Amino acid sequence: MVLLVGGVPVEEVPADSHSLISSSPFLRDAAAQLLAIPTKVIGPMGLLYVGQREMAVTIPHDKNVNIIGTDDLTACIMFILRNTTTGAVGLAHYDGCGTEEGVAAMVQRLQELSYPETRLELQMVGGFSDSCHYSEELFFNLMHAFQKQPIEIDLTMACIGELNTTVRSGRQWPILFGAGVNVKTGEIFPATFPDKGPEQALRKARNLVGAKQILDIYDSNLGLLRIGPFNYNPMRSVELWLAQPDDVILKHLSNTPDIEPPHIVMQIRTTLKYIQDNPFPDITVFHDNRPHYYRRDEHTGLWIPFRY
């Protein structure tokens, strides 16, 4: 099907983000508008946080979710797909794994929640002009995946690549590390999320040991956050990794070790310890082969365990 940029059909996917921005100058203005918005610190009330290699889709009148968001992007790209007729919206945190399957899954979920033939609006945030061109590869593969979808998808904002890059101490650096979308209005804004929801170590462990699938973590019909079930292979020499200094861990377990926020290395250590304690999650975590469900607590706004 046809991929559009600002309503104009694109016959061939641009070779890189610079070519896209040069051929569609309105994207520069759209990114500048996003960057001009002050970064919000979002608490847990009404938040559905989406981690790396995760996605979530919901509808405007979802009583449990007001904002879907993600952060810690560095070289990763988050994308938002929204049906402007019904307001159904999805967000994914993409790092290069499960590209075509993840895009297709989100498009299908949005079609299930709205009119199948309706055009979808696409926004991308994240990635920067990194020296290894990691973000550019993600961008190119994403654009190809969107072009293959059976409906029209219109790219209206792309705060990526050079538009999301600044210079610090002579080094290229991303401007935005995260953003959220208001599911009621479709407004997108820069954001950080101190509370990232339940079972973060488990969710990150799946990525650290090489699982490729993008997981859909939310059931909008039931209003439940859903984790797993999944398994991962045991990580070799995890005890040795835990004994390494921070700089070694970042150098070998991050694609952008010089750019990561300060808390990332502690996240990695926590995840490594979780893998050490749970080398076979299908036995110790998902022993009944059922997802872990969480519902929104009406008083605290936190996600609490729910037996479904």
Buried (B, 14 or more C-beta within 10 A) or exposed (E): EBBBBBEEEBEEBBEBBBEBBEEBEBBBEBBEEBBEBEBBEBEBEBBBBBBBBBBBBBBBEBEBBBBBBBBBBBBBBBBBBBBBEBBBBBBBBBBBBBBBEBBBBBBBBBBEBBEEEBBBBBBBBBBBBBEEBBBBBBBBBBBBBBBEBEBBBBBBBBBBBBBBBEEEEEEBBBBBBBBBBBBBEBEBBBBBBEBBBBBBBBBBBBBBBEBEBBBBBBBBEEBBBBBBBBBBEEBEEBEEBBEBEBEEBBEEBBBBBBBBEEEBBEBBBBBBBBBBEBBEBBEEBBEEEEBBBBBBEEEEBBBEEBEE
